[in-house]
Amino acid sequence: MFKIALALTVLTAQATPLKNTDDFLKESQAAFEKASKETTFEKKSTVLKALEKSFEATLNQYEKTNPTEGDDKEQDVARLFYTLEPVFELAKLKEKTKKDCARKKQDILTGDNQPDDAPTSPNAKEALRWIELLCK
């Protein structure tokens, strides 16, 4: 009986489609709306940490599914995750300062790899939006 349940669990996990960038942007939007209603940095950070865990779980699934080389979908999710990484780092601080906020904002803009006259990428815009919310 245990083997059957285990086999069904494994098959279900494999059959579940992995999240893509659009899924994460929607998840980020929902988390952002929830965090916007919070009044403290700590509570906003808690919402953001849940989003980070979701990213990590999906990236781990991608790695298990295709350990040799990621496909475009996986790479796009990873790019969004790494663009949001300064935001996740900021959320892990006990207290944030204006200097912390400015540094993380600069990290996002530098990591965006866009020419000075080019518009900010959608991933960086999402990260900057979170920085603005956390640094209010």
C-alpha positions in Angstrom: 0.0 0.0 0.0 2.8 2.4 0.9 4.6 1.7 -2.5 1.4 2.6 -4.4 1.0 5.8 -2.5 4.6 6.7 -3.0 4.4 5.9 -6.7 1.2 8.1 -7.1 2.9 10.9 -5.3 6.0 10.7 -7.6 3.8 10.6 -10.7 1.7 13.5 -9.5 4.8 15.6 -8.8 6.2 14.8 -12.3 2.9 15.5 -14.0 2.5 18.9 -12.3 3.8 21.6 -14.7 6.6 23.7 -13.4 6.0 27.4 -12.9 7.2 29.8 -15.5 8.1 33.4 -15.3 4.5 34.5 -16.0 3.4 32.3 -13.1 5.9 33.9 -10.8 5.1 37.5 -11.9 1.4 36.7 -11.0 2.5 35.2 -7.7 4.7 38.2 -7.0 1.8 40.5 -7.8 -0.4 38.7 -5.3 2.3 38.7 -2.7 2.9 42.4 -3.4 -0.7 43.2 -2.8 -0.7 41.3 0.4 2.5 42.9 1.6 1.1 46.4 0.7 -1.6 45.9 3.3 1.0 45.2 6.0 2.2 48.1 8.2 5.6 46.8 9.3 8.8 45.9 7.6 8.8 42.6 9.4 5.4 41.6 8.2 6.1 42.7 4.6 9.3 40.7 4.8 7.4 37.6 5.9 5.3 37.7 2.7 8.4 38.2 0.6 10.2 35.2 2.2 7.2 33.0 1.2 7.7 34.1 -2.4 11.4 33.3 -2.2 10.7 29.8 -0.9 8.3 29.2 -3.8 11.0 30.2 -6.2 13.6 27.9 -4.5 11.2 25.0 -4.6 10.5 25.4 -8.3 14.2 25.9 -9.2 14.9 22.7 -7.2 12.2 20.9 -9.2 13.7 22.1 -12.5 17.1 20.8 -11.3 15.6 17.4 -10.5 13.7 17.3 -13.8 16.7 18.2 -16.0 20.0 18.1 -14.0 22.3 18.6 -17.0 21.2 21.8 -18.7 18.2 24.1 -18.0 15.9 24.9 -20.8 14.8 28.5 -21.7 11.9 28.3 -19.3 14.1 27.4 -16.4 16.7 30.0 -17.3 14.0 32.7 -17.4 12.7 31.7 -13.9 16.3 31.7 -12.6 16.9 35.2 -14.1 13.8 36.6 -12.4 14.9 34.9 -9.1 18.4 36.4 -9.3 17.0 39.8 -10.2 14.9 39.7 -7.1 17.7 38.4 -4.9 18.7 41.8 -3.6 15.1 42.2 -2.4 15.2 38.8 -0.7 18.4 39.8 1.0 16.9 43.1 2.2 13.9 41.2 3.6 16.2 39.1 5.7 17.6 42.1 7.6 16.3 42.7 11.1 16.2 46.4 10.3 16.8 48.3 7.1 18.4 51.7 6.7 18.2 54.1 3.8 21.7 53.1 2.9 20.6 49.4 2.7 17.7 50.4 0.4 19.9 52.5 -1.8 22.5 49.7 -2.1 20.0 47.1 -3.0 18.3 49.4 -5.5 21.7 49.9 -7.1 22.4 46.2 -7.1 19.2 45.6 -9.1 20.0 48.4 -11.6 23.6 47.2 -12.0 22.5 43.5 -12.4 20.0 44.5 -15.1 22.8 44.8 -17.6 20.9 47.4 -19.7 22.6 50.2 -21.5 22.1 53.6 -19.8 19.6 54.8 -22.4 17.6 51.5 -22.5 14.5 51.1 -20.4 14.7 49.0 -17.3 13.8 45.3 -17.9 10.5 43.9 -16.6 12.3 41.8 -14.0 14.2 44.8 -12.7 11.0 46.8 -12.6 9.4 44.1 -10.4 12.4 44.1 -8.1 12.5 47.9 -7.8 8.8 47.9 -7.0 9.4 45.5 -4.1 12.3 47.7 -2.9 10.1 50.8 -2.9 7.5 48.9 -0.8 10.0 47.6 1.7 11.8 50.9 2.1 8.7 53.0 2.7 
